[in-house]
Amino acid sequence: QCQYKIRDDSVRPRHFLGADNVDEIEAILLDREGHSLHEFIDGDEPLRPIIDFDLPQEVLDTIEPKLTRKE
């Protein structure tokens, strides 16, 4: 089972919302902007960013395979 933390960059200090399934992740991301998705690997390991939903379009254009805002 994967566990994820979604970081809210619009709040200081940063606020993390927990999610452990696709439905929870989608609900959080649909409701908010300014979030990054982090995979929670182990309690002693730092959070690893795996998706940054606020990348500028120029950065998205350089990623292979191509990503769009909808992805």
mmCIF file of the N, C-alpha and C atoms, coordinates in Angstrom:
data_MODEL
# 
_entry.id   MODEL 
# 
loop_
_atom_site.group_PDB 
_atom_site.id 
_atom_site.type_symbol 
_atom_site.label_atom_id 
_atom_site.label_alt_id 
_atom_site.label_comp_id 
_atom_site.label_asym_id 
_atom_site.label_entity_id 
_atom_site.label_seq_id 
_atom_site.pdbx_PDB_ins_code 
_atom_site.Cartn_x 
_atom_site.Cartn_y 
_atom_site.Cartn_z 
_atom_site.occupancy 
_atom_site.B_iso_or_equiv 
_atom_site.pdbx_formal_charge 
_atom_site.auth_seq_id 
_atom_site.auth_comp_id 
_atom_site.auth_asym_id 
_atom_site.auth_atom_id 
_atom_site.pdbx_PDB_model_num 
ATOM 1   N N  . GLN A 1 1  ? 0.844   -1.179 0.000   1.00 0.00 ? 1  GLN A N  1 
ATOM 2   C CA . GLN A 1 1  ? 0.000   0.000  0.000   1.00 0.00 ? 1  GLN A CA 1 
ATOM 3   C C  . GLN A 1 1  ? 0.888   1.239  0.000   1.00 0.00 ? 1  GLN A C  1 
ATOM 4   N N  . CYS A 1 2  ? 0.631   2.135  -0.917  1.00 0.00 ? 2  CYS A N  1 
ATOM 5   C CA . CYS A 1 2  ? 1.377   3.392  -0.989  1.00 0.00 ? 2  CYS A CA 1 
ATOM 6   C C  . CYS A 1 2  ? 0.707   4.434  -0.125  1.00 0.00 ? 2  CYS A C  1 
ATOM 7   N N  . GLN A 1 3  ? 1.509   5.234  0.507   1.00 0.00 ? 3  GLN A N  1 
ATOM 8   C CA . GLN A 1 3  ? 0.991   6.366  1.260   1.00 0.00 ? 3  GLN A CA 1 
ATOM 9   C C  . GLN A 1 3  ? 1.589   7.627  0.667   1.00 0.00 ? 3  GLN A C  1 
ATOM 10  N N  . TYR A 1 4  ? 0.789   8.648  0.561   1.00 0.00 ? 4  TYR A N  1 
ATOM 11  C CA . TYR A 1 4  ? 1.245   9.901  -0.021  1.00 0.00 ? 4  TYR A CA 1 
ATOM 12  C C  . TYR A 1 4  ? 0.936   11.060 0.902   1.00 0.00 ? 4  TYR A C  1 
ATOM 13  N N  . LYS A 1 5  ? 1.751   12.076 0.806   1.00 0.00 ? 5  LYS A N  1 
ATOM 14  C CA . LYS A 1 5  ? 1.510   13.333 1.499   1.00 0.00 ? 5  LYS A CA 1 
ATOM 15  C C  . LYS A 1 5  ? 1.390   14.400 0.425   1.00 0.00 ? 5  LYS A C  1 
ATOM 16  N N  . ILE A 1 6  ? 0.384   15.228 0.532   1.00 0.00 ? 6  ILE A N  1 
ATOM 17  C CA . ILE A 1 6  ? 0.212   16.318 -0.418  1.00 0.00 ? 6  ILE A CA 1 
ATOM 18  C C  . ILE A 1 6  ? 0.536   17.607 0.309   1.00 0.00 ? 6  ILE A C  1 
ATOM 19  N N  . ARG A 1 7  ? 1.521   18.319 -0.220  1.00 0.00 ? 7  ARG A N  1 
ATOM 20  C CA . ARG A 1 7  ? 2.027   19.516 0.442   1.00 0.00 ? 7  ARG A CA 1 
ATOM 21  C C  . ARG A 1 7  ? 1.289   20.738 -0.081  1.00 0.00 ? 7  ARG A C  1 
ATOM 22  N N  . ASP A 1 8  ? 0.757   21.522 0.821   1.00 0.00 ? 8  ASP A N  1 
ATOM 23  C CA . ASP A 1 8  ? 0.078   22.767 0.465   1.00 0.00 ? 8  ASP A CA 1 
ATOM 24  C C  . ASP A 1 8  ? 1.084   23.898 0.583   1.00 0.00 ? 8  ASP A C  1 
ATOM 25  N N  . ASP A 1 9  ? 1.588   24.375 -0.555  1.00 0.00 ? 9  ASP A N  1 
ATOM 26  C CA . ASP A 1 9  ? 2.603   25.426 -0.560  1.00 0.00 ? 9  ASP A CA 1 
ATOM 27  C C  . ASP A 1 9  ? 2.027   26.810 -0.298  1.00 0.00 ? 9  ASP A C  1 
ATOM 28  N N  . SER A 1 10 ? 0.714   26.924 -0.268  1.00 0.00 ? 10 SER A N  1 
ATOM 29  C CA . SER A 1 10 ? 0.103   28.237 -0.068  1.00 0.00 ? 10 SER A CA 1 
ATOM 30  C C  . SER A 1 10 ? 0.010   28.601 1.412   1.00 0.00 ? 10 SER A C  1 
ATOM 31  N N  . VAL A 1 11 ? 0.334   27.674 2.291   1.00 0.00 ? 11 VAL A N  1 
ATOM 32  C CA . VAL A 1 11 ? 0.230   27.896 3.733   1.00 0.00 ? 11 VAL A CA 1 
ATOM 33  C C  . VAL A 1 11 ? 1.629   27.847 4.334   1.00 0.00 ? 11 VAL A C  1 
ATOM 34  N N  . ARG A 1 12 ? 1.930   28.758 5.223   1.00 0.00 ? 12 ARG A N  1 
ATOM 35  C CA . ARG A 1 12 ? 3.211   28.744 5.928   1.00 0.00 ? 12 ARG A CA 1 
ATOM 36  C C  . ARG A 1 12 ? 2.949   28.575 7.406   1.00 0.00 ? 12 ARG A C  1 
ATOM 37  N N  . PRO A 1 13 ? 3.594   27.675 8.126   1.00 0.00 ? 13 PRO A N  1 
ATOM 38  C CA . PRO A 1 13 ? 4.489   26.683 7.549   1.00 0.00 ? 13 PRO A CA 1 
ATOM 39  C C  . PRO A 1 13 ? 3.722   25.708 6.676   1.00 0.00 ? 13 PRO A C  1 
ATOM 40  N N  . ARG A 1 14 ? 4.452   24.983 5.850   1.00 0.00 ? 14 ARG A N  1 
ATOM 41  C CA . ARG A 1 14 ? 3.811   24.079 4.901   1.00 0.00 ? 14 ARG A CA 1 
ATOM 42  C C  . ARG A 1 14 ? 2.906   23.090 5.619   1.00 0.00 ? 14 ARG A C  1 
ATOM 43  N N  . HIS A 1 15 ? 1.790   22.830 4.998   1.00 0.00 ? 15 HIS A N  1 
ATOM 44  C CA . HIS A 1 15 ? 0.787   21.929 5.564   1.00 0.00 ? 15 HIS A CA 1 
ATOM 45  C C  . HIS A 1 15 ? 0.736   20.673 4.701   1.00 0.00 ? 15 HIS A C  1 
ATOM 46  N N  . PHE A 1 16 ? 0.719   19.512 5.336   1.00 0.00 ? 16 PHE A N  1 
ATOM 47  C CA . PHE A 1 16 ? 0.658   18.255 4.602   1.00 0.00 ? 16 PHE A CA 1 
ATOM 48  C C  . PHE A 1 16 ? -0.683  17.585 4.834   1.00 0.00 ? 16 PHE A C  1 
ATOM 49  N N  . LEU A 1 17 ? -1.295  17.145 3.754   1.00 0.00 ? 17 LEU A N  1 
ATOM 50  C CA . LEU A 1 17 ? -2.545  16.400 3.811   1.00 0.00 ? 17 LEU A CA 1 
ATOM 51  C C  . LEU A 1 17 ? -2.231  14.960 3.452   1.00 0.00 ? 17 LEU A C  1 
ATOM 52  N N  . GLY A 1 18 ? -2.692  14.003 4.247   1.00 0.00 ? 18 GLY A N  1 
ATOM 53  C CA . GLY A 1 18 ? -2.406  12.603 3.984   1.00 0.00 ? 18 GLY A CA 1 
ATOM 54  C C  . GLY A 1 18 ? -3.414  11.988 3.034   1.00 0.00 ? 18 GLY A C  1 
ATOM 55  N N  . ALA A 1 19 ? -2.939  11.059 2.214   1.00 0.00 ? 19 ALA A N  1 
ATOM 56  C CA . ALA A 1 19 ? -3.815  10.325 1.307   1.00 0.00 ? 19 ALA A CA 1 
ATOM 57  C C  . ALA A 1 19 ? -3.180  8.974  1.035   1.00 0.00 ? 19 ALA A C  1 
ATOM 58  N N  . ASP A 1 20 ? -3.995  7.935  0.980   1.00 0.00 ? 20 ASP A N  1 
ATOM 59  C CA . ASP A 1 20 ? -3.432  6.620  0.694   1.00 0.00 ? 20 ASP A CA 1 
ATOM 60  C C  . ASP A 1 20 ? -4.163  5.907  -0.434  1.00 0.00 ? 20 ASP A C  1 
ATOM 61  N N  . ASN A 1 21 ? -5.015  6.626  -1.168  1.00 0.00 ? 21 ASN A N  1 
ATOM 62  C CA . ASN A 1 21 ? -5.632  6.016  -2.342  1.00 0.00 ? 21 ASN A CA 1 
ATOM 63  C C  . ASN A 1 21 ? -5.936  7.090  -3.375  1.00 0.00 ? 21 ASN A C  1 
ATOM 64  N N  . VAL A 1 22 ? -6.212  6.653  -4.582  1.00 0.00 ? 22 VAL A N  1 
ATOM 65  C CA . VAL A 1 22 ? -6.403  7.566  -5.705  1.00 0.00 ? 22 VAL A CA 1 
ATOM 66  C C  . VAL A 1 22 ? -7.566  8.519  -5.469  1.00 0.00 ? 22 VAL A C  1 
ATOM 67  N N  . ASP A 1 23 ? -8.668  8.029  -4.915  1.00 0.00 ? 23 ASP A N  1 
ATOM 68  C CA . ASP A 1 23 ? -9.837  8.883  -4.697  1.00 0.00 ? 23 ASP A CA 1 
ATOM 69  C C  . ASP A 1 23 ? -9.523  10.035 -3.749  1.00 0.00 ? 23 ASP A C  1 
ATOM 70  N N  . GLU A 1 24 ? -8.778  9.758  -2.682  1.00 0.00 ? 24 GLU A N  1 
ATOM 71  C CA . GLU A 1 24 ? -8.414  10.818 -1.740  1.00 0.00 ? 24 GLU A CA 1 
ATOM 72  C C  . GLU A 1 24 ? -7.492  11.836 -2.399  1.00 0.00 ? 24 GLU A C  1 
ATOM 73  N N  . ILE A 1 25 ? -6.541  11.358 -3.179  1.00 0.00 ? 25 ILE A N  1 
ATOM 74  C CA . ILE A 1 25 ? -5.618  12.261 -3.869  1.00 0.00 ? 25 ILE A CA 1 
ATOM 75  C C  . ILE A 1 25 ? -6.383  13.163 -4.831  1.00 0.00 ? 25 ILE A C  1 
ATOM 76  N N  . GLU A 1 26 ? -7.255  12.579 -5.645  1.00 0.00 ? 26 GLU A N  1 
ATOM 77  C CA . GLU A 1 26 ? -8.021  13.370 -6.610  1.00 0.00 ? 26 GLU A CA 1 
ATOM 78  C C  . GLU A 1 26 ? -8.909  14.390 -5.914  1.00 0.00 ? 26 GLU A C  1 
ATOM 79  N N  . ALA A 1 27 ? -9.536  14.008 -4.813  1.00 0.00 ? 27 ALA A N  1 
ATOM 80  C CA . ALA A 1 27 ? -10.415 14.932 -4.092  1.00 0.00 ? 27 ALA A CA 1 
ATOM 81  C C  . ALA A 1 27 ? -9.631  16.128 -3.564  1.00 0.00 ? 27 ALA A C  1 
ATOM 82  N N  . ILE A 1 28 ? -8.452  15.882 -3.023  1.00 0.00 ? 28 ILE A N  1 
ATOM 83  C CA . ILE A 1 28 ? -7.631  16.969 -2.495  1.00 0.00 ? 28 ILE A CA 1 
ATOM 84  C C  . ILE A 1 28 ? -7.173  17.890 -3.622  1.00 0.00 ? 28 ILE A C  1 
ATOM 85  N N  . LEU A 1 29 ? -6.705  17.312 -4.725  1.00 0.00 ? 29 LEU A N  1 
ATOM 86  C CA . LEU A 1 29 ? -6.166  18.131 -5.805  1.00 0.00 ? 29 LEU A CA 1 
ATOM 87  C C  . LEU A 1 29 ? -7.250  18.893 -6.551  1.00 0.00 ? 29 LEU A C  1 
ATOM 88  N N  . LEU A 1 30 ? -8.449  18.339 -6.636  1.00 0.00 ? 30 LEU A N  1 
ATOM 89  C CA . LEU A 1 30 ? -9.546  19.057 -7.276  1.00 0.00 ? 30 LEU A CA 1 
ATOM 90  C C  . LEU A 1 30 ? -9.993  20.239 -6.428  1.00 0.00 ? 30 LEU A C  1 
ATOM 91  N N  . ASP A 1 31 ? -9.860  20.106 -5.123  1.00 0.00 ? 31 ASP A N  1 
ATOM 92  C CA . ASP A 1 31 ? -10.341 21.129 -4.200  1.00 0.00 ? 31 ASP A CA 1 
ATOM 93  C C  . ASP A 1 31 ? -9.338  22.257 -3.978  1.00 0.00 ? 31 ASP A C  1 
ATOM 94  N N  . ARG A 1 32 ? -8.071  22.007 -4.265  1.00 0.00 ? 32 ARG A N  1 
ATOM 95  C CA . ARG A 1 32 ? -7.028  22.975 -3.918  1.00 0.00 ? 32 ARG A CA 1 
ATOM 96  C C  . ARG A 1 32 ? -6.062  23.179 -5.068  1.00 0.00 ? 32 ARG A C  1 
ATOM 97  N N  . GLU A 1 33 ? -5.362  24.314 -5.033  1.00 0.00 ? 33 GLU A N  1 
ATOM 98  C CA . GLU A 1 33 ? -4.273  24.581 -5.959  1.00 0.00 ? 33 GLU A CA 1 
ATOM 99  C C  . GLU A 1 33 ? -3.017  24.810 -5.140  1.00 0.00 ? 33 GLU A C  1 
ATOM 100 N N  . GLY A 1 34 ? -1.873  24.729 -5.788  1.00 0.00 ? 34 GLY A N  1 
ATOM 101 C CA . GLY A 1 34 ? -0.616  24.978 -5.086  1.00 0.00 ? 34 GLY A CA 1 
ATOM 102 C C  . GLY A 1 34 ? -0.154  23.785 -4.282  1.00 0.00 ? 34 GLY A C  1 
ATOM 103 N N  . HIS A 1 35 ? -0.378  22.574 -4.783  1.00 0.00 ? 35 HIS A N  1 
ATOM 104 C CA . HIS A 1 35 ? 0.008   21.365 -4.075  1.00 0.00 ? 35 HIS A CA 1 
ATOM 105 C C  . HIS A 1 35 ? 1.079   20.605 -4.854  1.00 0.00 ? 35 HIS A C  1 
ATOM 106 N N  . SER A 1 36 ? 1.896   19.888 -4.127  1.00 0.00 ? 36 SER A N  1 
ATOM 107 C CA . SER A 1 36 ? 2.848   18.951 -4.700  1.00 0.00 ? 36 SER A CA 1 
ATOM 108 C C  . SER A 1 36 ? 2.551   17.586 -4.108  1.00 0.00 ? 36 SER A C  1 
ATOM 109 N N  . LEU A 1 37 ? 2.721   16.545 -4.893  1.00 0.00 ? 37 LEU A N  1 
ATOM 110 C CA . LEU A 1 37 ? 2.488   15.188 -4.407  1.00 0.00 ? 37 LEU A CA 1 
ATOM 111 C C  . LEU A 1 37 ? 3.823   14.581 -4.010  1.00 0.00 ? 37 LEU A C  1 
ATOM 112 N N  . HIS A 1 38 ? 3.904   14.070 -2.791  1.00 0.00 ? 38 HIS A N  1 
ATOM 113 C CA . HIS A 1 38 ? 5.118   13.450 -2.273  1.00 0.00 ? 38 HIS A CA 1 
ATOM 114 C C  . HIS A 1 38 ? 4.812   12.010 -1.892  1.00 0.00 ? 38 HIS A C  1 
ATOM 115 N N  . GLU A 1 39 ? 5.722   11.112 -2.233  1.00 0.00 ? 39 GLU A N  1 
ATOM 116 C CA . GLU A 1 39 ? 5.565   9.719  -1.831  1.00 0.00 ? 39 GLU A CA 1 
ATOM 117 C C  . GLU A 1 39 ? 6.220   9.536  -0.467  1.00 0.00 ? 39 GLU A C  1 
ATOM 118 N N  . PHE A 1 40 ? 5.491   8.950  0.462   1.00 0.00 ? 40 PHE A N  1 
ATOM 119 C CA . PHE A 1 40 ? 5.988   8.691  1.812   1.00 0.00 ? 40 PHE A CA 1 
ATOM 120 C C  . PHE A 1 40 ? 6.611   7.298  1.789   1.00 0.00 ? 40 PHE A C  1 
ATOM 121 N N  . ILE A 1 41 ? 7.934   7.225  1.807   1.00 0.00 ? 41 ILE A N  1 
ATOM 122 C CA . ILE A 1 41 ? 8.646   5.958  1.656   1.00 0.00 ? 41 ILE A CA 1 
ATOM 123 C C  . ILE A 1 41 ? 8.771   5.231  2.992   1.00 0.00 ? 41 ILE A C  1 
ATOM 124 N N  . ASP A 1 42 ? 9.242   5.909  4.000   1.00 0.00 ? 42 ASP A N  1 
ATOM 125 C CA . ASP A 1 42 ? 9.498   5.295  5.293   1.00 0.00 ? 42 ASP A CA 1 
ATOM 126 C C  . ASP A 1 42 ? 9.440   6.404  6.331   1.00 0.00 ? 42 ASP A C  1 
ATOM 127 N N  . GLY A 1 43 ? 9.089   6.066  7.547   1.00 0.00 ? 43 GLY A N  1 
ATOM 128 C CA . GLY A 1 43 ? 8.986   7.073  8.593   1.00 0.00 ? 43 GLY A CA 1 
ATOM 129 C C  . GLY A 1 43 ? 10.267  7.847  8.823   1.00 0.00 ? 43 GLY A C  1 
ATOM 130 N N  . ASP A 1 44 ? 11.420  7.228  8.546   1.00 0.00 ? 44 ASP A N  1 
ATOM 131 C CA . ASP A 1 44 ? 12.697  7.893  8.772   1.00 0.00 ? 44 ASP A CA 1 
ATOM 132 C C  . ASP A 1 44 ? 13.245  8.571  7.523   1.00 0.00 ? 44 ASP A C  1 
ATOM 133 N N  . GLU A 1 45 ? 12.632  8.312  6.388   1.00 0.00 ? 45 GLU A N  1 
ATOM 134 C CA . GLU A 1 45 ? 13.094  8.881  5.128   1.00 0.00 ? 45 GLU A CA 1 
ATOM 135 C C  . GLU A 1 45 ? 12.406  10.221 4.879   1.00 0.00 ? 45 GLU A C  1 
ATOM 136 N N  . PRO A 1 46 ? 13.099  11.154 4.223   1.00 0.00 ? 46 PRO A N  1 
ATOM 137 C CA . PRO A 1 46 ? 12.433  12.418 3.873   1.00 0.00 ? 46 PRO A CA 1 
ATOM 138 C C  . PRO A 1 46 ? 11.389  12.181 2.788   1.00 0.00 ? 46 PRO A C  1 
ATOM 139 N N  . LEU A 1 47 ? 10.433  13.081 2.711   1.00 0.00 ? 47 LEU A N  1 
ATOM 140 C CA . LEU A 1 47 ? 9.444   12.996 1.641   1.00 0.00 ? 47 LEU A CA 1 
ATOM 141 C C  . LEU A 1 47 ? 10.132  13.298 0.320   1.00 0.00 ? 47 LEU A C  1 
ATOM 142 N N  . ARG A 1 48 ? 9.821   12.497 -0.692  1.00 0.00 ? 48 ARG A N  1 
ATOM 143 C CA . ARG A 1 48 ? 10.397  12.709 -2.015  1.00 0.00 ? 48 ARG A CA 1 
ATOM 144 C C  . ARG A 1 48 ? 9.338   13.299 -2.927  1.00 0.00 ? 48 ARG A C  1 
ATOM 145 N N  . PRO A 1 49 ? 9.578   14.492 -3.489  1.00 0.00 ? 49 PRO A N  1 
ATOM 146 C CA . PRO A 1 49 ? 8.589   15.019 -4.416  1.00 0.00 ? 49 PRO A CA 1 
ATOM 147 C C  . PRO A 1 49 ? 8.559   14.175 -5.682  1.00 0.00 ? 49 PRO A C  1 
ATOM 148 N N  . ILE A 1 50 ? 7.365   13.791 -6.107  1.00 0.00 ? 50 ILE A N  1 
ATOM 149 C CA . ILE A 1 50 ? 7.269   13.022 -7.338  1.00 0.00 ? 50 ILE A CA 1 
ATOM 150 C C  . ILE A 1 50 ? 6.436   13.737 -8.386  1.00 0.00 ? 50 ILE A C  1 
ATOM 151 N N  . ILE A 1 51 ? 5.603   14.679 -7.985  1.00 0.00 ? 51 ILE A N  1 
ATOM 152 C CA . ILE A 1 51 ? 4.824   15.457 -8.941  1.00 0.00 ? 51 ILE A CA 1 
ATOM 153 C C  . ILE A 1 51 ? 4.715   16.879 -8.410  1.00 0.00 ? 51 ILE A C  1 
ATOM 154 N N  . ASP A 1 52 ? 5.030   17.849 -9.239  1.00 0.00 ? 52 ASP A N  1 
ATOM 155 C CA . ASP A 1 52 ? 4.817   19.248 -8.884  1.00 0.00 ? 52 ASP A CA 1 
ATOM 156 C C  . ASP A 1 52 ? 3.738   19.775 -9.817  1.00 0.00 ? 52 ASP A C  1 
ATOM 157 N N  . PHE A 1 53 ? 2.559   20.050 -9.274  1.00 0.00 ? 53 PHE A N  1 
ATOM 158 C CA . PHE A 1 53 ? 1.418   20.428 -10.092 1.00 0.00 ? 53 PHE A CA 1 
ATOM 159 C C  . PHE A 1 53 ? 1.453   21.887 -10.517 1.00 0.00 ? 53 PHE A C  1 
ATOM 160 N N  . ASP A 1 54 ? 2.435   22.635 -10.044 1.00 0.00 ? 54 ASP A N  1 
ATOM 161 C CA . ASP A 1 54 ? 2.494   24.054 -10.368 1.00 0.00 ? 54 ASP A CA 1 
ATOM 162 C C  . ASP A 1 54 ? 3.684   24.407 -11.254 1.00 0.00 ? 54 ASP A C  1 
ATOM 163 N N  . LEU A 1 55 ? 4.200   23.426 -11.980 1.00 0.00 ? 55 LEU A N  1 
ATOM 164 C CA . LEU A 1 55 ? 5.309   23.718 -12.874 1.00 0.00 ? 55 LEU A CA 1 
ATOM 165 C C  . LEU A 1 55 ? 4.856   24.657 -13.983 1.00 0.00 ? 55 LEU A C  1 
ATOM 166 N N  . PRO A 1 56 ? 5.729   25.591 -14.382 1.00 0.00 ? 56 PRO A N  1 
ATOM 167 C CA . PRO A 1 56 ? 5.389   26.444 -15.521 1.00 0.00 ? 56 PRO A CA 1 
ATOM 168 C C  . PRO A 1 56 ? 5.275   25.597 -16.791 1.00 0.00 ? 56 PRO A C  1 
ATOM 169 N N  . GLN A 1 57 ? 4.501   26.057 -17.751 1.00 0.00 ? 57 GLN A N  1 
ATOM 170 C CA . GLN A 1 57 ? 4.301   25.315 -18.996 1.00 0.00 ? 57 GLN A CA 1 
ATOM 171 C C  . GLN A 1 57 ? 5.629   25.056 -19.707 1.00 0.00 ? 57 GLN A C  1 
ATOM 172 N N  . GLU A 1 58 ? 6.582   26.011 -19.618 1.00 0.00 ? 58 GLU A N  1 
ATOM 173 C CA . GLU A 1 58 ? 7.878   25.830 -20.274 1.00 0.00 ? 58 GLU A CA 1 
ATOM 174 C C  . GLU A 1 58 ? 8.607   24.606 -19.717 1.00 0.00 ? 58 GLU A C  1 
ATOM 175 N N  . VAL A 1 59 ? 8.489   24.370 -18.416 1.00 0.00 ? 59 VAL A N  1 
ATOM 176 C CA . VAL A 1 59 ? 9.126   23.204 -17.800 1.00 0.00 ? 59 VAL A CA 1 
ATOM 177 C C  . VAL A 1 59 ? 8.390   21.934 -18.205 1.00 0.00 ? 59 VAL A C  1 
ATOM 178 N N  . LEU A 1 60 ? 7.062   21.972 -18.192 1.00 0.00 ? 60 LEU A N  1 
ATOM 179 C CA . LEU A 1 60 ? 6.288   20.803 -18.619 1.00 0.00 ? 60 LEU A CA 1 
ATOM 180 C C  . LEU A 1 60 ? 6.655   20.398 -20.038 1.00 0.00 ? 60 LEU A C  1 
ATOM 181 N N  . ASP A 1 61 ? 6.927   21.383 -20.901 1.00 0.00 ? 61 ASP A N  1 
ATOM 182 C CA . ASP A 1 61 ? 7.255   21.098 -22.298 1.00 0.00 ? 61 ASP A CA 1 
ATOM 183 C C  . ASP A 1 61 ? 8.568   20.343 -22.447 1.00 0.00 ? 61 ASP A C  1 
ATOM 184 N N  . THR A 1 62 ? 9.462   20.427 -21.452 1.00 0.00 ? 62 THR A N  1 
ATOM 185 C CA . THR A 1 62 ? 10.757  19.757 -21.547 1.00 0.00 ? 62 THR A CA 1 
ATOM 186 C C  . THR A 1 62 ? 10.729  18.329 -21.023 1.00 0.00 ? 62 THR A C  1 
ATOM 187 N N  . ILE A 1 63 ? 9.646   17.918 -20.381 1.00 0.00 ? 63 ILE A N  1 
ATOM 188 C CA . ILE A 1 63 ? 9.551   16.587 -19.779 1.00 0.00 ? 63 ILE A CA 1 
ATOM 189 C C  . ILE A 1 63 ? 9.189   15.559 -20.846 1.00 0.00 ? 63 ILE A C  1 
ATOM 190 N N  . GLU A 1 64 ? 9.883   14.433 -20.827 1.00 0.00 ? 64 GLU A N  1 
ATOM 191 C CA . GLU A 1 64 ? 9.564   13.305 -21.717 1.00 0.00 ? 64 GLU A CA 1 
ATOM 192 C C  . GLU A 1 64 ? 9.045   12.164 -20.869 1.00 0.00 ? 64 GLU A C  1 
ATOM 193 N N  . PRO A 1 65 ? 7.962   11.488 -21.178 1.00 0.00 ? 65 PRO A N  1 
ATOM 194 C CA . PRO A 1 65 ? 7.032   11.817 -22.257 1.00 0.00 ? 65 PRO A CA 1 
ATOM 195 C C  . PRO A 1 65 ? 6.313   13.120 -21.946 1.00 0.00 ? 65 PRO A C  1 
ATOM 196 N N  . LYS A 1 66 ? 5.734   13.713 -22.967 1.00 0.00 ? 66 LYS A N  1 
ATOM 197 C CA . LYS A 1 66 ? 5.080   15.015 -22.829 1.00 0.00 ? 66 LYS A CA 1 
ATOM 198 C C  . LYS A 1 66 ? 3.928   14.960 -21.837 1.00 0.00 ? 66 LYS A C  1 
ATOM 199 N N  . LEU A 1 67 ? 3.857   15.974 -20.980 1.00 0.00 ? 67 LEU A N  1 
ATOM 200 C CA . LEU A 1 67 ? 2.774   16.100 -20.014 1.00 0.00 ? 67 LEU A CA 1 
ATOM 201 C C  . LEU A 1 67 ? 1.978   17.355 -20.326 1.00 0.00 ? 67 LEU A C  1 
ATOM 202 N N  . THR A 1 68 ? 0.714   17.322 -20.001 1.00 0.00 ? 68 THR A N  1 
ATOM 203 C CA . THR A 1 68 ? -0.121  18.509 -20.128 1.00 0.00 ? 68 THR A CA 1 
ATOM 204 C C  . THR A 1 68 ? -0.687  18.833 -18.760 1.00 0.00 ? 68 THR A C  1 
ATOM 205 N N  . ARG A 1 69 ? -1.326  19.967 -18.629 1.00 0.00 ? 69 ARG A N  1 
ATOM 206 C CA . ARG A 1 69 ? -1.933  20.352 -17.357 1.00 0.00 ? 69 ARG A CA 1 
ATOM 207 C C  . ARG A 1 69 ? -2.965  19.328 -16.900 1.00 0.00 ? 69 ARG A C  1 
ATOM 208 N N  . LYS A 1 70 ? -3.638  18.670 -17.838 1.00 0.00 ? 70 LYS A N  1 
ATOM 209 C CA . LYS A 1 70 ? -4.669  17.689 -17.488 1.00 0.00 ? 70 LYS A CA 1 
ATOM 210 C C  . LYS A 1 70 ? -4.068  16.413 -16.928 1.00 0.00 ? 70 LYS A C  1 
ATOM 211 N N  . GLU A 1 71 ? -2.791  16.154 -17.207 1.00 0.00 ? 71 GLU A N  1 
ATOM 212 C CA . GLU A 1 71 ? -2.146  14.949 -16.711 1.00 0.00 ? 71 GLU A CA 1 
ATOM 213 C C  . GLU A 1 71 ? -1.483  15.231 -15.386 1.00 0.00 ? 71 GLU A C  1 
# 
